[in-house]
Amino acid sequence: MRNLHLGSSLAILLMAGTMGAACGADYTPVTDARLANPEPQNWLMTRGNYAGWSYSPLAQINTSNVKNLVPVWSVSTGVDSGHEAPPIVNNGTMFVSTPYSQVLALDAATGEFLWRYKRKLPQGFAALHNTSRGVALYGDKVYLPALDAVLVALDAKTGKVAWEAKVADWKDGYYMTMAPLIVKGKVLVGVAGGEFGVRGFVEAFDADTGKSVWKTYTVPAPGEPGSETWEKPDTWKTGGASTWMTGNYDPVTNLVYWGTGNASPWFGDQRPGDNLYTSSTVVLDGDTGKIKGYFQYHQNESWDWDAMNAPMLVDFQKGGTITHRLLTPQPNG
């Protein structure tokens, strides 16, 4: 097994429009069971596992030999800006998303180009951040939240579009940069745009059809639990609490943990109250999206101290017994 290093330097250019061979017929579908217990040699989701550890148990590369790593191949993505997506690997096929809503499929061992999808964004579209933080795999599909707030399902073998689903209207300030979370046949996505006064939400789509299964807003409307924390009328309509980072999931309890962003507008005196569920971790039922709990890290937040990073799920030993806990560092310390 060769050591593989895929850095940010771009050494081999890909000709525009060039296409390689499609992924072989032996592409291994991604199942619920594989996501719950991912094989160490693969990286099937953005943080490696549902618990959000971002940790590989592989031991071939360690502190004694890491200095011997050398590049074995590199490719050009063809775009500039910040690349923030981890490579997702399924039995030798690597999927990498890039800024401007592009997905590359590569042979992980050689860097051979298999296929590329690049979305044509609407005329007049603009986003504060053009990045992509990753894709999700399920069945024989690759799921990309495109910048223009459309969820795109691609055939993992060919890169052809299987279906598209509109998540929000980009003309209202919404856009998407996060990696999806797969939960029991559903594709969960969140939205960016808190700086433009959107009302944040998490939405689940059927992985096969693209139909919406549930949608949960992270700013409550009047009469909903937490609405009293928006004391000034109508401020909830543009309250922020965007959901632009991927959540974590506990298959045992079927609970999803998702982080929310800043409130809008920036200055708290314009929206008096604690402003739930901004700068919070919200706990969602994986089947229905119902809010089962929350923790707000900073009330009436005015310093852009987003709580976007969902807590890691960690088991601790305490008094000879295992306790299930959440662990999270947050920007406000």
DOMAR-801873 format. One record per residue (C-alpha): x, y, z; residue in one letter; residue number from 0. Coordinates in nm, 3 decimals. Layout:
REM DOMAR-801873
@east: X, north: Y, up: Z, residu: a, num: NUM
...
//
This chain:
REM DOMAR-801873
@east: 0.000, north: 0.000, up: 0.000, residu: m, num: 0
@east: 0.142, north: 0.333, up: -0.105, residu: r, num: 1
@east: 0.130, north: 0.640, up: 0.110, residu: n, num: 2
@east: -0.103, north: 0.898, up: -0.038, residu: l, num: 3
@east: -0.071, north: 1.272, up: 0.003, residu: h, num: 4
@east: -0.316, north: 1.506, up: -0.165, residu: l, num: 5
@east: -0.203, north: 1.859, up: -0.093, residu: g, num: 6
@east: -0.326, north: 2.199, up: -0.197, residu: s, num: 7
@east: -0.055, north: 2.247, up: -0.461, residu: s, num: 8
@east: -0.187, north: 2.195, up: -0.812, residu: l, num: 9
@east: 0.065, north: 2.012, up: -1.031, residu: a, num: 10
@east: -0.134, north: 1.836, up: -1.302, residu: i, num: 11
@east: -0.394, north: 2.036, up: -1.489, residu: l, num: 12
@east: -0.721, north: 1.885, up: -1.612, residu: l, num: 13
@east: -0.837, north: 2.002, up: -1.954, residu: m, num: 14
@east: -1.180, north: 2.162, up: -1.945, residu: a, num: 15
@east: -1.436, north: 1.909, up: -2.059, residu: g, num: 16
@east: -1.198, north: 1.614, up: -2.032, residu: t, num: 17
@east: -1.371, north: 1.296, up: -1.916, residu: m, num: 18
@east: -1.221, north: 0.974, up: -1.787, residu: g, num: 19
@east: -1.362, north: 0.626, up: -1.743, residu: a, num: 20
@east: -1.665, north: 0.593, up: -1.518, residu: a, num: 21
@east: -1.641, north: 0.412, up: -1.185, residu: c, num: 22
@east: -1.651, north: 0.037, up: -1.236, residu: g, num: 23
@east: -1.961, north: -0.178, up: -1.206, residu: a, num: 24
@east: -1.821, north: -0.310, up: -0.879, residu: d, num: 25
@east: -1.887, north: 0.019, up: -0.697, residu: y, num: 26
@east: -1.991, north: -0.079, up: -0.345, residu: t, num: 27
@east: -2.321, north: 0.080, up: -0.236, residu: p, num: 28
@east: -2.314, north: 0.272, up: 0.093, residu: v, num: 29
@east: -2.566, north: 0.131, up: 0.340, residu: t, num: 30
@east: -2.696, north: 0.233, up: 0.683, residu: d, num: 31
@east: -2.494, north: -0.050, up: 0.834, residu: a, num: 32
@east: -2.171, north: 0.070, up: 0.672, residu: r, num: 33
@east: -2.229, north: 0.426, up: 0.790, residu: l, num: 34
@east: -2.295, north: 0.306, up: 1.145, residu: a, num: 35
@east: -1.975, north: 0.098, up: 1.141, residu: n, num: 36
@east: -1.747, north: 0.241, up: 0.868, residu: p, num: 37
@east: -1.453, north: 0.031, up: 0.757, residu: e, num: 38
@east: -1.121, north: 0.184, up: 0.871, residu: p, num: 39
@east: -0.976, north: 0.186, up: 0.517, residu: q, num: 40
@east: -1.265, north: 0.401, up: 0.390, residu: n, num: 41
@east: -1.380, north: 0.754, up: 0.474, residu: w, num: 42
@east: -1.752, north: 0.744, up: 0.408, residu: l, num: 43
@east: -1.861, north: 1.074, up: 0.562, residu: m, num: 44
@east: -1.714, north: 1.415, up: 0.625, residu: t, num: 45
@east: -1.598, north: 1.347, up: 0.984, residu: r, num: 46
@east: -1.533, north: 0.976, up: 0.937, residu: g, num: 47
@east: -1.814, north: 0.851, up: 1.163, residu: n, num: 48
@east: -2.152, north: 0.953, up: 1.299, residu: y, num: 49
@east: -1.996, north: 1.056, up: 1.630, residu: a, num: 50
@east: -1.798, north: 1.332, up: 1.457, residu: g, num: 51
@east: -1.451, north: 1.223, up: 1.570, residu: w, num: 52
@east: -1.258, north: 1.303, up: 1.247, residu: s, num: 53
@east: -1.022, north: 1.025, up: 1.356, residu: y, num: 54
@east: -0.884, north: 0.727, up: 1.163, residu: s, num: 55
@east: -0.789, north: 0.410, up: 1.355, residu: p, num: 56
@east: -0.544, north: 0.308, up: 1.081, residu: l, num: 57
@east: -0.194, north: 0.263, up: 1.224, residu: a, num: 58
@east: 0.027, north: 0.226, up: 0.915, residu: q, num: 59
@east: 0.124, north: 0.595, up: 0.928, residu: i, num: 60
@east: 0.249, north: 0.696, up: 1.272, residu: n, num: 61
@east: 0.482, north: 0.939, up: 1.449, residu: t, num: 62
@east: 0.790, north: 0.739, up: 1.356, residu: s, num: 63
@east: 0.735, north: 0.728, up: 0.980, residu: n, num: 64
@east: 0.523, north: 1.030, up: 0.896, residu: v, num: 65
@east: 0.839, north: 1.218, up: 0.795, residu: k, num: 66
@east: 0.880, north: 0.973, up: 0.507, residu: n, num: 67
@east: 0.555, north: 1.069, up: 0.335, residu: l, num: 68
@east: 0.600, north: 1.196, up: -0.020, residu: v, num: 69
@east: 0.348, north: 1.305, up: -0.285, residu: p, num: 70
@east: 0.253, north: 1.027, up: -0.526, residu: v, num: 71
@east: 0.005, north: 1.223, up: -0.740, residu: w, num: 72
@east: -0.180, north: 1.551, up: -0.757, residu: s, num: 73
@east: -0.453, north: 1.699, up: -0.971, residu: v, num: 74
@east: -0.587, north: 2.046, up: -1.036, residu: s, num: 75
@east: -0.945, north: 2.115, up: -0.942, residu: t, num: 76
@east: -0.958, north: 2.396, up: -1.196, residu: g, num: 77
@east: -1.092, north: 2.651, up: -0.947, residu: v, num: 78
@east: -0.941, north: 2.890, up: -0.696, residu: d, num: 79
@east: -1.074, north: 3.003, up: -0.358, residu: s, num: 80
@east: -1.063, north: 2.803, up: -0.035, residu: g, num: 81
@east: -1.084, north: 2.425, up: -0.060, residu: h, num: 82
@east: -1.239, north: 2.296, up: 0.264, residu: e, num: 83
@east: -1.388, north: 1.957, up: 0.173, residu: a, num: 84
@east: -1.233, north: 1.634, up: 0.302, residu: p, num: 85
@east: -1.190, north: 1.363, up: 0.037, residu: p, num: 86
@east: -1.462, north: 1.100, up: 0.074, residu: i, num: 87
@east: -1.336, north: 0.749, up: -0.013, residu: v, num: 88
@east: -1.538, north: 0.435, up: -0.087, residu: n, num: 89
@east: -1.336, north: 0.125, up: -0.179, residu: n, num: 90
@east: -1.082, north: 0.303, up: -0.394, residu: g, num: 91
@east: -1.299, north: 0.578, up: -0.540, residu: t, num: 92
@east: -1.236, north: 0.928, up: -0.405, residu: m, num: 93
@east: -1.496, north: 1.203, up: -0.426, residu: f, num: 94
@east: -1.384, north: 1.563, up: -0.372, residu: v, num: 95
@east: -1.608, north: 1.870, up: -0.383, residu: s, num: 96
@east: -1.463, north: 2.212, up: -0.455, residu: t, num: 97
@east: -1.568, north: 2.575, up: -0.444, residu: p, num: 98
@east: -1.831, north: 2.675, up: -0.700, residu: y, num: 99
@east: -2.031, north: 2.350, up: -0.665, residu: s, num: 100
@east: -1.804, north: 2.103, up: -0.841, residu: q, num: 101
@east: -1.750, north: 1.733, up: -0.764, residu: v, num: 102
@east: -1.453, north: 1.528, up: -0.887, residu: l, num: 103
@east: -1.441, north: 1.147, up: -0.883, residu: a, num: 104
@east: -1.088, north: 1.007, up: -0.882, residu: l, num: 105
@east: -0.910, north: 0.675, up: -0.856, residu: d, num: 106
@east: -0.768, north: 0.709, up: -0.504, residu: a, num: 107
@east: -0.456, north: 0.504, up: -0.579, residu: a, num: 108
@east: -0.349, north: 0.675, up: -0.902, residu: t, num: 109
@east: -0.533, north: 1.007, up: -0.919, residu: g, num: 110
@east: -0.692, north: 0.900, up: -1.248, residu: e, num: 111
@east: -0.980, north: 1.128, up: -1.334, residu: f, num: 112
@east: -1.311, north: 0.934, up: -1.350, residu: l, num: 113
@east: -1.575, north: 1.204, up: -1.388, residu: w, num: 114
@east: -1.653, north: 1.563, up: -1.301, residu: r, num: 115
@east: -1.977, north: 1.745, up: -1.225, residu: y, num: 116
@east: -1.977, north: 2.124, up: -1.226, residu: k, num: 117
@east: -2.299, north: 2.308, up: -1.163, residu: r, num: 118
@east: -2.394, north: 2.608, up: -1.371, residu: k, num: 119
@east: -2.498, north: 2.869, up: -1.118, residu: l, num: 120
@east: -2.785, north: 3.108, up: -1.195, residu: p, num: 121
@east: -2.714, north: 3.442, up: -1.357, residu: q, num: 122
@east: -2.683, north: 3.708, up: -1.089, residu: g, num: 123
@east: -2.609, north: 3.460, up: -0.812, residu: f, num: 124
@east: -2.354, north: 3.560, up: -0.548, residu: a, num: 125
@east: -2.256, north: 3.407, up: -0.215, residu: a, num: 126
@east: -2.042, north: 3.543, up: 0.066, residu: l, num: 127
@east: -1.846, north: 3.214, up: 0.063, residu: h, num: 128
@east: -1.806, north: 3.005, up: -0.254, residu: n, num: 129
@east: -1.669, north: 2.701, up: -0.076, residu: t, num: 130
@east: -1.801, north: 2.347, up: -0.038, residu: s, num: 131
@east: -1.740, north: 2.147, up: 0.277, residu: r, num: 132
@east: -1.806, north: 1.806, up: 0.128, residu: g, num: 133
@east: -2.046, north: 1.553, up: -0.017, residu: v, num: 134
@east: -2.233, north: 1.255, up: 0.126, residu: a, num: 135
@east: -2.259, north: 0.900, up: -0.006, residu: l, num: 136
@east: -2.560, north: 0.668, up: 0.015, residu: y, num: 137
@east: -2.661, north: 0.375, up: -0.200, residu: g, num: 138
@east: -2.515, north: 0.439, up: -0.544, residu: d, num: 139
@east: -2.542, north: 0.818, up: -0.522, residu: k, num: 140
@east: -2.330, north: 1.121, up: -0.427, residu: v, num: 141
@east: -2.514, north: 1.415, up: -0.269, residu: y, num: 142
@east: -2.397, north: 1.775, up: -0.319, residu: l, num: 143
@east: -2.557, north: 2.080, up: -0.154, residu: p, num: 144
@east: -2.499, north: 2.333, up: -0.432, residu: a, num: 145
@east: -2.427, north: 2.697, up: -0.364, residu: l, num: 146
@east: -2.760, north: 2.811, up: -0.510, residu: d, num: 147
@east: -2.949, north: 2.619, up: -0.236, residu: a, num: 148
@east: -3.030, north: 2.316, up: -0.451, residu: v, num: 149
@east: -2.956, north: 1.960, up: -0.334, residu: l, num: 150
@east: -2.813, north: 1.754, up: -0.622, residu: v, num: 151
@east: -2.800, north: 1.373, up: -0.631, residu: a, num: 152
@east: -2.539, north: 1.229, up: -0.868, residu: l, num: 153
@east: -2.487, north: 0.874, up: -0.993, residu: d, num: 154
@east: -2.168, north: 0.764, up: -0.815, residu: a, num: 155
@east: -2.050, north: 0.564, up: -1.118, residu: k, num: 156
@east: -2.102, north: 0.824, up: -1.389, residu: t, num: 157
@east: -2.157, north: 1.165, up: -1.228, residu: g, num: 158
@east: -2.488, north: 1.209, up: -1.409, residu: k, num: 159
@east: -2.765, north: 1.394, up: -1.224, residu: v, num: 160
@east: -3.019, north: 1.154, up: -1.070, residu: a, num: 161
@east: -3.242, north: 1.425, up: -0.921, residu: w, num: 162
@east: -3.239, north: 1.782, up: -0.791, residu: e, num: 163
@east: -3.439, north: 1.933, up: -0.504, residu: a, num: 164
@east: -3.477, north: 2.303, up: -0.430, residu: k, num: 165
@east: -3.396, north: 2.366, up: -0.065, residu: v, num: 166
@east: -3.443, north: 2.744, up: -0.053, residu: a, num: 167
@east: -3.453, north: 3.051, up: -0.277, residu: d, num: 168
@east: -3.108, north: 3.204, up: -0.323, residu: w, num: 169
@east: -3.274, north: 3.536, up: -0.405, residu: k, num: 170
@east: -3.380, north: 3.552, up: -0.037, residu: d, num: 171
@east: -3.016, north: 3.531, up: 0.075, residu: g, num: 172
@east: -2.992, north: 3.153, up: 0.120, residu: y, num: 173
@east: -2.697, north: 2.948, up: -0.003, residu: y, num: 174
@east: -2.540, north: 2.614, up: 0.095, residu: m, num: 175
@east: -2.180, north: 2.517, up: 0.173, residu: t, num: 176
@east: -2.213, north: 2.227, up: 0.419, residu: m, num: 177
@east: -2.179, north: 1.851, up: 0.369, residu: a, num: 178
@east: -2.502, north: 1.650, up: 0.405, residu: p, num: 179
@east: -2.570, north: 1.403, up: 0.683, residu: l, num: 180
@east: -2.732, north: 1.069, up: 0.594, residu: i, num: 181
@east: -2.984, north: 0.937, up: 0.848, residu: v, num: 182
@east: -3.185, north: 0.621, up: 0.775, residu: k, num: 183
@east: -3.236, north: 0.683, up: 0.404, residu: g, num: 184
@east: -3.270, north: 1.060, up: 0.440, residu: k, num: 185
@east: -3.032, north: 1.334, up: 0.330, residu: v, num: 186
@east: -3.015, north: 1.611, up: 0.592, residu: l, num: 187
@east: -2.894, north: 1.954, up: 0.485, residu: v, num: 188
@east: -2.862, north: 2.297, up: 0.641, residu: g, num: 189
@east: -2.834, north: 2.647, up: 0.499, residu: v, num: 190
@east: -2.605, north: 2.948, up: 0.511, residu: a, num: 191
@east: -2.702, north: 3.313, up: 0.486, residu: g, num: 192
@east: -2.738, north: 3.432, up: 0.845, residu: g, num: 193
@east: -2.551, north: 3.749, up: 0.753, residu: e, num: 194
@east: -2.826, north: 3.821, up: 0.499, residu: f, num: 195
@east: -3.114, north: 3.781, up: 0.746, residu: g, num: 196
@east: -3.241, north: 3.435, up: 0.654, residu: v, num: 197
@east: -3.436, north: 3.213, up: 0.891, residu: r, num: 198
@east: -3.226, north: 2.902, up: 0.946, residu: g, num: 199
@east: -3.349, north: 2.546, up: 0.918, residu: f, num: 200
@east: -3.251, north: 2.181, up: 0.877, residu: v, num: 201
@east: -3.437, north: 1.981, up: 0.612, residu: e, num: 202
@east: -3.443, north: 1.608, up: 0.534, residu: a, num: 203
@east: -3.496, north: 1.468, up: 0.183, residu: f, num: 204
@east: -3.568, north: 1.113, up: 0.071, residu: d, num: 205
@east: -3.238, north: 0.978, up: -0.063, residu: a, num: 206
@east: -3.408, north: 0.794, up: -0.352, residu: d, num: 207
@east: -3.661, north: 1.050, up: -0.473, residu: t, num: 208
@east: -3.547, north: 1.391, up: -0.346, residu: g, num: 209
@east: -3.885, north: 1.457, up: -0.183, residu: k, num: 210
@east: -3.885, north: 1.657, up: 0.140, residu: s, num: 211
@east: -3.953, north: 1.443, up: 0.449, residu: v, num: 212
@east: -3.935, north: 1.706, up: 0.723, residu: w, num: 213
@east: -3.816, north: 2.062, up: 0.778, residu: k, num: 214
@east: -3.730, north: 2.220, up: 1.114, residu: t, num: 215
@east: -3.668, north: 2.592, up: 1.155, residu: y, num: 216
@east: -3.403, north: 2.700, up: 1.404, residu: t, num: 217
@east: -3.586, north: 3.025, up: 1.480, residu: v, num: 218
@east: -3.933, north: 2.958, up: 1.627, residu: p, num: 219
@east: -4.243, north: 3.129, up: 1.492, residu: a, num: 220
@east: -4.492, north: 3.293, up: 1.731, residu: p, num: 221
@east: -4.659, north: 3.029, up: 1.947, residu: g, num: 222
@east: -4.380, north: 2.773, up: 1.904, residu: e, num: 223
@east: -4.153, north: 2.682, up: 2.198, residu: p, num: 224
@east: -3.888, north: 2.950, up: 2.238, residu: g, num: 225
@east: -4.077, north: 3.217, up: 2.046, residu: s, num: 226
@east: -4.102, north: 3.431, up: 2.360, residu: e, num: 227
@east: -3.723, north: 3.483, up: 2.338, residu: t, num: 228
@east: -3.781, north: 3.704, up: 2.033, residu: w, num: 229
@east: -3.937, north: 3.993, up: 2.219, residu: e, num: 230
@east: -3.962, north: 4.241, up: 1.933, residu: k, num: 231
@east: -4.235, north: 4.155, up: 1.680, residu: p, num: 232
@east: -4.127, north: 4.005, up: 1.346, residu: d, num: 233
@east: -3.755, north: 3.988, up: 1.432, residu: t, num: 234
@east: -3.785, north: 3.607, up: 1.417, residu: w, num: 235
@east: -3.856, north: 3.624, up: 1.044, residu: k, num: 236
@east: -3.497, north: 3.727, up: 0.969, residu: t, num: 237
@east: -3.338, north: 3.591, up: 1.287, residu: g, num: 238
@east: -3.046, north: 3.396, up: 1.140, residu: g, num: 239
@east: -2.946, north: 3.076, up: 1.326, residu: a, num: 240
@east: -2.814, north: 2.936, up: 0.999, residu: s, num: 241
@east: -2.703, north: 2.573, up: 0.986, residu: t, num: 242
@east: -2.398, north: 2.573, up: 0.759, residu: w, num: 243
@east: -2.198, north: 2.290, up: 0.922, residu: m, num: 244
@east: -2.281, north: 1.919, up: 0.927, residu: t, num: 245
@east: -2.448, north: 1.769, up: 1.232, residu: g, num: 246
@east: -2.362, north: 1.445, up: 1.414, residu: n, num: 247
@east: -2.591, north: 1.150, up: 1.480, residu: y, num: 248
@east: -2.650, north: 0.878, up: 1.738, residu: d, num: 249
@east: -2.806, north: 0.569, up: 1.572, residu: p, num: 250
@east: -2.886, north: 0.418, up: 1.913, residu: v, num: 251
@east: -3.112, north: 0.704, up: 2.026, residu: t, num: 252
@east: -3.195, north: 0.824, up: 1.670, residu: n, num: 253
@east: -3.101, north: 1.179, up: 1.773, residu: l, num: 254
@east: -2.931, north: 1.435, up: 1.550, residu: v, num: 255
@east: -2.711, north: 1.707, up: 1.702, residu: y, num: 256
@east: -2.680, north: 2.022, up: 1.491, residu: w, num: 257
@east: -2.507, north: 2.354, up: 1.550, residu: g, num: 258
@east: -2.658, north: 2.693, up: 1.469, residu: t, num: 259
@east: -2.502, north: 3.026, up: 1.381, residu: g, num: 260
@east: -2.531, north: 3.389, up: 1.475, residu: n, num: 261
@east: -2.848, north: 3.588, up: 1.511, residu: a, num: 262
@east: -2.944, north: 3.858, up: 1.260, residu: s, num: 263
@east: -2.903, north: 4.151, up: 1.248, residu: p, num: 264
@east: -2.563, north: 4.164, up: 1.414, residu: w, num: 265
@east: -2.654, north: 4.407, up: 1.693, residu: f, num: 266
@east: -2.846, north: 4.245, up: 1.978, residu: g, num: 267
@east: -3.029, north: 4.560, up: 2.085, residu: d, num: 268
@east: -3.221, north: 4.544, up: 1.755, residu: q, num: 269
@east: -3.367, north: 4.203, up: 1.852, residu: r, num: 270
@east: -3.411, north: 4.197, up: 2.232, residu: p, num: 271
@east: -3.437, north: 3.861, up: 2.407, residu: g, num: 272
@east: -3.231, north: 3.543, up: 2.426, residu: d, num: 273
@east: -3.309, north: 3.468, up: 2.060, residu: n, num: 274
@east: -3.346, north: 3.089, up: 2.056, residu: l, num: 275
@east: -3.212, north: 2.883, up: 1.889, residu: y, num: 276
@east: -2.921, north: 3.098, up: 1.772, residu: t, num: 277
@east: -2.565, north: 3.002, up: 1.875, residu: s, num: 278
@east: -2.696, north: 2.671, up: 2.003, residu: s, num: 279
@east: -2.680, north: 2.297, up: 1.968, residu: t, num: 280
@east: -3.026, north: 2.168, up: 1.880, residu: v, num: 281
@east: -3.127, north: 1.804, up: 1.926, residu: v, num: 282
@east: -3.356, north: 1.669, up: 1.654, residu: l, num: 283
@east: -3.554, north: 1.346, up: 1.619, residu: d, num: 284
@east: -3.401, north: 1.165, up: 1.322, residu: g, num: 285
@east: -3.741, north: 1.048, up: 1.192, residu: d, num: 286
@east: -3.948, north: 1.365, up: 1.232, residu: t, num: 287
@east: -3.706, north: 1.655, up: 1.284, residu: g, num: 288
@east: -3.888, north: 1.753, up: 1.605, residu: k, num: 289
@east: -3.670, north: 1.952, up: 1.844, residu: i, num: 290
@east: -3.609, north: 1.731, up: 2.147, residu: k, num: 291
@east: -3.371, north: 1.962, up: 2.332, residu: g, num: 292
@east: -3.114, north: 2.238, up: 2.299, residu: y, num: 293
@east: -2.827, north: 2.417, up: 2.465, residu: f, num: 294
@east: -2.762, north: 2.784, up: 2.389, residu: q, num: 295
@east: -2.399, north: 2.888, up: 2.437, residu: y, num: 296
@east: -2.456, north: 3.263, up: 2.427, residu: h, num: 297
@east: -2.784, north: 3.452, up: 2.464, residu: q, num: 298
@east: -2.867, north: 3.752, up: 2.244, residu: n, num: 299
@east: -2.534, north: 3.686, up: 2.069, residu: e, num: 300
@east: -2.380, north: 3.996, up: 1.906, residu: s, num: 301
@east: -2.017, north: 3.894, up: 1.844, residu: w, num: 302
@east: -2.052, north: 3.631, up: 1.568, residu: d, num: 303
@east: -1.970, north: 3.353, up: 1.815, residu: w, num: 304
@east: -2.142, north: 3.087, up: 1.608, residu: d, num: 305
@east: -2.196, north: 2.747, up: 1.764, residu: a, num: 306
@east: -2.166, north: 2.571, up: 1.430, residu: m, num: 307
@east: -1.958, north: 2.271, up: 1.535, residu: n, num: 308
@east: -2.190, north: 1.995, up: 1.646, residu: a, num: 309
@east: -2.080, north: 1.817, up: 1.965, residu: p, num: 310
@east: -1.879, north: 1.497, up: 1.933, residu: m, num: 311
@east: -2.038, north: 1.188, up: 2.085, residu: l, num: 312
@east: -1.793, north: 1.042, up: 2.338, residu: v, num: 313
@east: -1.824, north: 0.758, up: 2.589, residu: d, num: 314
@east: -1.652, north: 0.825, up: 2.923, residu: f, num: 315
@east: -1.570, north: 0.584, up: 3.202, residu: q, num: 316
@east: -1.694, north: 0.716, up: 3.533, residu: k, num: 317
@east: -1.711, north: 0.516, up: 3.853, residu: g, num: 318
@east: -1.655, north: 0.195, up: 3.663, residu: g, num: 319
@east: -1.945, north: 0.255, up: 3.427, residu: t, num: 320
@east: -1.970, north: 0.394, up: 3.076, residu: i, num: 321
@east: -2.151, north: 0.726, up: 3.043, residu: t, num: 322
@east: -2.256, north: 0.877, up: 2.712, residu: h, num: 323
@east: -2.160, north: 1.241, up: 2.678, residu: r, num: 324
@east: -2.131, north: 1.525, up: 2.428, residu: l, num: 325
@east: -1.802, north: 1.711, up: 2.394, residu: l, num: 326
@east: -1.767, north: 2.046, up: 2.221, residu: t, num: 327
@east: -1.536, north: 2.349, up: 2.229, residu: p, num: 328
@east: -1.710, north: 2.673, up: 2.133, residu: q, num: 329
@east: -1.583, north: 3.013, up: 2.014, residu: p, num: 330
@east: -1.693, north: 3.195, up: 2.330, residu: n, num: 331
@east: -1.471, north: 2.969, up: 2.543, residu: g, num: 332
//
